[in-house]
Amino acid sequence: MAANRRESSPFGSSSSRDTDDEGVRGTCEDASVCKRYAVSIGYWHDPYIEHLVRPCKERKAPEINRGYFARVQGVSQLTKAFLRKTGCHCQILNLGAGMDTTFWKLKDEDLLPSKYFEVDFPTIVKRKLHNIKSKPALAKPIAELHSEDALRIDGHMLDSARYAIIGADLRELPELEEKLKKCNMSTQLPTLLIAECVLIYMTPEQSASLLKWAASSFETAMFINYEQVNMDDRFGQIMVENLWRRQCHLAGVETCKSLESQRERLLLNGWETASAVDMMELYSRLPRAEVNRIESLEFLDEMELLEQLMRHYCLCWATRGGQELGLKEITC
Ligand SMILES: C[S@@+](CC[C@H](N)C(=O)[O-])C[C@H]1O[C@@H](n2cnc3c(N)ncnc32)[C@H](O)[C@@H]1O
């Protein structure tokens, strides 16, 4: 199906999966550079991102920075709610983690799960590992939590007591599972899976398989998905075309039609509860004092730009089991 859509594209030529993947891998750079920029002007605190991501040369528009702020706040609120409900006796699988720094920030806040796993394409993992190995600010927190002398580490993976990073393709589930199990992923622990702007790069069939795998692998689990929504309109079409030009195919755009289609995908693939809010709604629910603080950082001329952007992204969360822990009550 992905190939068909590519053939009928206004930009003509079809290309191999690897070229498609190269464009998708490029999104890691986009997201992390935007996050580093927003951190550098005070949107949120992250002392680790500068060790993983190059600085951004150009100024980013205020609506983009506010969008990233809401995204990071939303995912963080749900993550912390899960950690509190489970008393941190749980594991987190960050799927398509890119240069994410959550592991280090949770350690600083004394909120680490029993084990934190990250997965991304091997080339992205290789880059992140290089930084982890060469920057003490990233290496020390991992080593501090590890009692033996030697961590298990090679070019595309690192496994330690509380943190593992694995190079794998999220569309190749048997291989993904095997690699996670080699790093002692438990199927018994309550598990939080996070996909922040990742599923849209897979076909609807591939993301459905990933969600189904996750729902059937863990008895007690929660899934957080942040990505595009309301993609049927002109704004959505322009986003698809712009990414096409950069060889990045939004293969899963069909599932990003509405909040309802997002919820439905979760419910049809083994999840018992599913909620979804667009980012404008989420932004309006964030603590007022914090919103006032970030809104004073930069002047935003046109509120409509922010609104338009925020209505095209959403935060979804789904749960399975965990009645006794109160997972179903989690909301943001
Ligand atoms: C937009 S970036 C987001 C990165 C990170 N989650 C964040 O929000 O900062 C998407 C990430 O998903 C990864 N990704 C997409 N499809 C993947 C796949 N099939 N297997 C592994 N990683 C994938 C990309 O390499 C990239 O790092």
The ligand as a MOL file (V3000), in Angstrom:
LIG
                    3D

  0  0  0     0  0            999 V3000
M  V30 BEGIN CTAB
M  V30 COUNTS 27 29 0 0 0
M  V30 BEGIN ATOM
M  V30 1 C 10.3790 12.2770 14.6040 0
M  V30 2 S 11.6340 11.3080 15.2730 0 CHG=1
M  V30 3 C 11.1750 11.3450 16.9990 0
M  V30 4 C 12.2770 10.9850 17.9360 0
M  V30 5 C 11.8870 10.9980 19.4050 0
M  V30 6 N 10.8170 10.0740 19.6630 0
M  V30 7 C 11.4830 12.3920 19.8060 0
M  V30 8 O 10.2920 12.6570 19.9080 0
M  V30 9 O 12.3750 13.2220 20.0230 0 CHG=-1
M  V30 10 C 11.1500 9.6470 14.8020 0
M  V30 11 C 12.1170 8.6050 15.2710 0
M  V30 12 O 11.5550 7.3160 15.0300 0
M  V30 13 C 12.5340 6.4750 14.4880 0
M  V30 14 N 11.8650 5.4210 13.6920 0
M  V30 15 C 10.8990 5.5990 12.7650 0
M  V30 16 N 10.5550 4.4160 12.2120 0
M  V30 17 C 11.3020 3.4680 12.8380 0
M  V30 18 C 11.3970 2.0590 12.7030 0
M  V30 19 N 10.6710 1.3870 11.8190 0
M  V30 20 N 12.2690 1.4000 13.4960 0
M  V30 21 C 13.0400 2.0720 14.3970 0
M  V30 22 N 12.9920 3.4140 14.5630 0
M  V30 23 C 12.1360 4.1070 13.7900 0
M  V30 24 C 13.3860 7.4130 13.6310 0
M  V30 25 O 14.6590 6.8990 13.3310 0
M  V30 26 C 13.4450 8.6490 14.5180 0
M  V30 27 O 14.5080 8.6180 15.4260 0
M  V30 END ATOM
M  V30 BEGIN BOND
M  V30 1 1 1 2
M  V30 2 1 2 3
M  V30 3 1 2 10
M  V30 4 1 3 4
M  V30 5 1 4 5
M  V30 6 1 5 6
M  V30 7 1 5 7
M  V30 8 2 7 8
M  V30 9 1 7 9
M  V30 10 1 10 11
M  V30 11 1 11 12
M  V30 12 1 11 26
M  V30 13 1 12 13
M  V30 14 1 13 14
M  V30 15 1 13 24
M  V30 16 1 14 15
M  V30 17 1 14 23
M  V30 18 2 15 16
M  V30 19 1 16 17
M  V30 20 1 17 18
M  V30 21 2 17 23
M  V30 22 1 18 19
M  V30 23 2 18 20
M  V30 24 1 20 21
M  V30 25 2 21 22
M  V30 26 1 22 23
M  V30 27 1 24 25
M  V30 28 1 24 26
M  V30 29 1 26 27
M  V30 END BOND
M  V30 END CTAB
M  END
